[in-house]
């Protein structure tokens, strides 16, 4: 996509019933090392029915700020320029929340951050390095490479992810190791343009965006090993086997039927 000046990082945070984690998540995002890039934080509440919405203004207020018209200025924090809160009227799914946040972003680079802290903002510096050093267009996190901590959880999730990743690679002629990883980072102009062509409202976003990125010629895609602090279902994990089946259908739909 060519070399561009990079100065701002947009952090897209979809939130659905994450009252236990959202305050700590925002704190860690503000504190995270972004390799000198200023931060624009875009939070999308996806119709939460718990106290998530009240926690978000609490965070802004307790940091000495006032949320006005869903936007707050955070210049008092080194490297943070804006905090934007978007409220969706009803739960539409992670994909819809992420796409909404992307369209409202303005950063030269855009990263997706899950609110549940399964993914650690301390990894930003590693995820951003290929943009700074190698003019990357896209960087995927991977839970299966490098020596970062990885909570041991469900074998069937691991196996399902491997099958889905293999099918995406086969379809797109890529060699990703973890297509379902929530940490995906994009050049801002690239993902804002691509978002206009995305339609998945749920976890299928991961598959659709990967297959449509693969069609863009001369795209520089990197993978970076990340830590993974996974949750059990009792702790609030939301993705299920149904999402795995839908992922396979989306690979057929976007990989073979729409060419």
Residue pairs with C-beta under 8 A, 6 or more apart in sequence:
1 137
1 187
1 189
1 190
1 218
1 219
1 220
2 135
3 135
4 108
4 135
4 187
4 189
5 108
6 37
6 108
6 109
6 131
6 132
7 37
7 38
7 108
8 37
8 38
8 39
8 40
8 81
8 106
8 107
8 108
8 109
8 188
9 34
9 37
9 38
9 39
9 40
9 107
9 108
9 109
9 110
9 111
9 124
9 128
10 39
10 40
10 42
10 105
10 106
10 107
10 109
10 110
10 111
10 188
11 29
11 39
11 40
11 41
11 42
11 110
11 111
11 113
12 42
12 44
12 98
12 101
12 102
12 105
12 110
12 111
12 112
12 113
13 25
13 26
13 29
13 41
13 42
13 43
13 44
13 101
13 113
13 114
13 115
14 44
14 46
14 94
14 97
14 98
14 101
14 112
14 114
14 115
15 22
15 43
15 44
15 45
15 46
15 48
15 52
15 56
15 97
15 115
16 45
16 46
16 47
16 48
16 52
16 91
16 94
16 97
16 115
16 238
17 48
17 49
17 50
17 52
17 236
18 25
18 48
18 50
18 52
18 115
18 116
18 236
19 48
19 50
19 51
19 52
19 54
19 55
20 236
21 115
21 116
21 117
22 52
22 55
22 56
22 59
22 115
23 55
23 58
23 59
24 117
25 113
25 115
25 116
25 117
25 121
26 41
26 43
26 56
26 59
27 59
28 117
28 120
28 121
28 122
29 39
29 41
29 113
29 121
30 39
30 41
30 63
30 74
30 77
30 80
31 121
32 121
32 122
32 124
32 125
33 122
33 124
33 125
34 79
34 124
34 125
34 128
35 124
35 125
35 128
35 129
35 132
36 79
37 79
37 107
37 108
37 109
37 128
38 79
38 80
38 81
39 74
39 79
39 80
39 81
40 81
40 82
40 84
40 105
40 106
40 107
41 74
41 80
41 82
41 83
41 84
42 84
42 86
42 101
42 104
42 105
43 56
43 83
43 84
43 85
43 86
43 101
44 86
44 88
44 97
44 98
44 100
44 101
45 52
45 53
45 56
45 85
45 86
45 87
45 88
46 88
46 91
46 92
46 93
46 94
46 96
46 97
47 88
47 89
47 90
47 91
47 92
48 91
49 91
52 115
53 87
56 67
56 85
57 67
57 85
60 66
60 67
60 72
60 83
61 67
63 74
63 77
64 76
65 72
65 73
65 74
65 76
65 83
66 72
67 83
67 85
70 84
70 85
70 86
70 87
71 82
71 83
71 84
71 85
72 82
72 83
72 85
73 81
73 82
73 83
74 80
74 81
74 82
74 83
75 81
84 104
86 100
86 101
86 104
88 96
88 97
88 100
92 201
93 200
93 201
93 202
93 203
94 201
94 202
94 203
94 205
95 198
95 200
95 201
95 202
95 203
95 204
95 205
95 208
96 201
96 202
98 112
98 205
99 195
99 198
99 205
102 110
102 191
102 192
102 195
103 192
103 195
105 188
105 192
106 188
107 188
108 187
108 188
108 189
109 128
109 131
109 185
109 186
109 187
109 188
110 185
110 186
110 187
110 188
110 191
110 192
111 124
111 127
111 128
111 183
111 184
111 185
111 186
112 182
112 183
112 184
112 185
113 119
113 121
113 183
114 182
116 231
116 236
117 229
118 182
118 228
118 229
118 230
118 231
119 141
119 181
119 182
119 183
119 226
119 227
119 228
119 229
120 226
120 227
120 229
122 227
123 141
123 148
123 183
123 224
123 226
123 227
126 224
126 225
126 226
127 139
127 141
127 183
127 185
127 224
127 226
128 139
128 185
129 224
130 136
130 139
130 222
130 224
131 139
131 185
131 187
134 220
134 222
135 220
136 187
136 220
136 221
136 222
137 186
137 187
137 190
137 219
137 220
137 221
138 184
138 185
138 186
138 187
138 190
138 213
138 219
138 220
138 221
138 222
139 184
139 185
139 221
139 222
139 223
139 224
140 176
140 178
140 179
140 181
140 183
140 184
140 185
140 221
140 222
140 223
140 224
141 178
141 181
141 182
141 183
141 184
141 185
141 223
141 224
141 225
141 226
142 176
142 177
142 178
142 181
142 223
142 224
142 225
142 226
143 150
143 178
143 181
143 225
143 226
143 228
144 150
144 177
144 178
144 225
145 177
145 178
145 223
145 225
146 224
146 225
146 226
147 225
148 225
148 226
148 227
148 228
149 227
149 228
149 229
150 227
150 228
150 230
151 228
151 229
151 230
153 230
153 232
156 241
157 239
160 241
160 244
161 178
161 179
161 180
164 179
164 180
164 207
164 244
164 247
164 248
164 251
165 176
165 177
165 178
165 179
165 180
167 248
167 251
167 255
168 174
168 176
168 179
168 207
168 210
168 211
168 251
168 255
169 175
169 176
169 179
171 211
171 214
171 251
171 255
171 256
172 210
172 211
172 214
172 215
172 255
173 214
174 210
174 214
174 221
176 210
176 223
177 223
178 223
179 206
179 207
179 210
180 203
180 206
180 247
181 206
181 226
182 206
183 226
184 206
184 209
186 194
190 216
191 209
194 209
194 212
194 213
197 212
198 205
198 208
198 209
198 212
199 208
200 207
200 208
200 250
202 243
202 246
203 239
203 243
203 246
203 247
204 243
204 246
204 247
204 250
206 247
207 247
207 250
207 251
207 254
208 250
208 254
211 250
211 251
211 254
211 255
212 254
213 219
213 221
230 237
231 237
